[in-house]
Amino acid sequence: MDDAEKTTPTTPVEEPGAASTVPGPFAIQPGPPPAPPSPPATPPAGPSGGQRGHRYGLVIAICLLVVALLAAGALALVLVFPGHKSPAIPRTARELRASVRLARTYLNQEGGALASGKNADATVYSADLKLSPKQNLLSGYEYVLYTNRSEENMGEVVFRVYSNSAEVRGEGEEVKVSSVAAGGRDTRGSLDGSLLSVAVPGGLAPGRQVLITFYFQARVPEITDELGLQTLLGGTPPGGYGIFGHADNIYNLGYPFPLVTRFENGEWDRRQVPPYGDPGDFDCAYFTVNIDVPDAFTVAASGLRTAVGGGGGRSTYKYTGGPIRDFSIQAGLNFRTTRVKEGETELTSYYSRNAGDASDRIIEYARQSVRQYNKHFGPYPYRRLNVCEAPLAGGAAGMEFAGQIFIGRTMYGDLGIELPMELEDLGGKETEDLFKELSGGLLGDAAEFTVAHEVCHQWWGMVVGSDPIDHAWQDEALTNYSTVMYFRWQHGAEEAKQQLESQLVSQYWAGSAMGAGDVVVDQPVADFGDQFTYTAAVYGKGALFFEALEQMLGEGVFEKDLKAYYEEHSFEVVTPQDLLDSFKAKPSDPEAVAALFTRWLKEKHGSEDIVMSLPGGGVMKDLQDLMDQLPDMDLGPMEDWLKDLMDGGTTPEEQSSPQPPSTSPVLPI
């Protein structure tokens, strides 16, 4: 059942301190009973003997009916607790195992074939969540059925608590975790930054399962600096890009509850969330999630909506889905929706009243992207894909999750946000006009690229998983170049060339202008040193590696290899070597493919291999004029770089680069 009507459930949503319906050590003891009511001043007249006899007979009849229902196992149908109207979710190991079947209905027909025989014994999650906007608080119970698929005995299970990472929380309140149990026994939960370690009493042998339960509470931070101007002007960048945060009654809840990290080579992944980039290195799993919000909020979430409950001014929405790599929720006050269909997938746009006509363009970009990637890479495997307008921080334009993407509201032309103090003093119509031009010009042109990029992550990163913390290029660079391919398929070769220049080549040189220089692409995110270097290397140089590889192999072979890579590795987590092997399987010279990989991703030849020339004028010129009005601000090399572009139309690097070897062709502009 999808988009179901509100129902009367059988399982209440618990609050901290309330009596829990969960048996065993996880049960929360009730508080003191309420004081009995004061007796009335005048005792009421008692019922007549006939009335008493009728009532006694009615009570006996009800008791007999309850006994009969108990014998039939149907007591749950009549025990309805006033005030509790949340849909039931799985809470026991048996219920969690049974929930997998419903979760897999999120797969469409082609997705079912793609996932056949995969994800046996995947982790199963159930969460009962409540969003409290007045307190900016997300809280709830989590139930996790974990299977030890390794050959090692485990003494603990480790979770990623994204909302408690230093990048997201900052100086704010720590996430609270309590009532931790494993295998029906109280146990120890140790929270260290973004990692939660839960001890398993007696250990967990290979092939065995354990049910882990706990309660958590997380503060949702405010999102600031949506244009990224504070970062550009030398300020401290906000953490996490706002993917777990709120602004203007919009709540982005990316990775809303703890997720099990990956166990490889005999040890748990204990890497903290990196300062930038994507932290989502997870195995595919199955999810059932309740989210309780005030009635006026519209909810979008991963999976299928299978039930709705409510009462007392609040609504609870139940979602289920799998196999998916993560889970995300967005709740927006008075948001609107538009639905379109592409193949076996329904796409839903969630947007604010400020979005205007941009919402129609955004959802059409998403539909076109799904159509092209379905055709050229393989089928999108799920029945739903949500596209959500979202406030994002640090200049981020979008973010991907399984079955759901966040698109920065700047892409919708909504720039009604606070400017950095340095720019506020300018005032006047000039600054306002500049940002309007950014919205309609530079940002408007970027909207389709952003949407196509985030949709493409459903193929590279979500369905085919990789390690975004140590090998970010594997999904990000491939996705960025795949987006250029989308423009070729959708709009033609000339438009693809323009996007390659403006979105890939310029990324590299813009990073250089900010002092990034040329670096090795295939390295951990934390080793890049700063976000400018990371962006230039991964989104620019790394993406251009795939352009060079396509030139070497030919368009047809390159596309065929990507399709095989997708089909073979769907719902898995693969290594860079797996990706390289997909391109080395049938070429006439596999050593040349390996050499190209080494040159572009392991060595430093960016300034030799990437040639760019940008004409001046337009928005770039307006930015330069703006900076000319800020004589007291030190913008570092960015100002000189923009002046070079305006004056000479060339990069600050060598005017003519030496020709690279034949295995690394010059990228034309």
Secondary structure, DSSP 4 states (H G I P E B T S, - for coil): --SPPB---SSPPP-TTSPPS--STTPPPP-PPPPPPPPPSSPPPPPPHHHHHHHHHHHHHHHHHHHHHHHHT-GGGT---TT--PPP---SHHHHHHHHHHHGGGB-HHHHHHHTT--TT--EEEEEEEEETTTTEEEEEEEEEEE--SSS-EEEEEEE-GGGSHHHHTTSPPPEEEEEEETTEE--EEEETTEEEEEEEEEE-TT-EEEEEEEEEEE-PBP--TT-HHHHTT-PPPGGGGSEEEETTEEEEES-S-EEPPEETTEE--PPPPSSS-------EEEEEEEEEETTEEEEESSEEEEEEEETTEEEEEEEEEEES--EEEEEET-EEEEEEETTEEEEEEE-TT-TTHHHHHHHHHHHHHHHHHHHT----BSEEEEEEE--STT--EEEETTEEEEEGGGGT---SPPPHHHHTT-HHHHHHHHHHHHHTHHHHHHHHHHHHHHHTTTBTTTEE--TTT-THHHHHHHHHHHHHHHHHHH-HHHHHHHIIIIIIHHHHHHHHTT-----SSS-GGGG-SHHHHHIIIIIIIHHHHHHHHHHH-HHHHHHHHHHHHHHHTTEE--HHHHHHHHHSS-S-HHHHHHHHIIIIIS--HHHHB--B----HHHHHHHHHHHT-TT---THHHHHHHHHHHHSB-SS-SSPPPPPTTS--B--
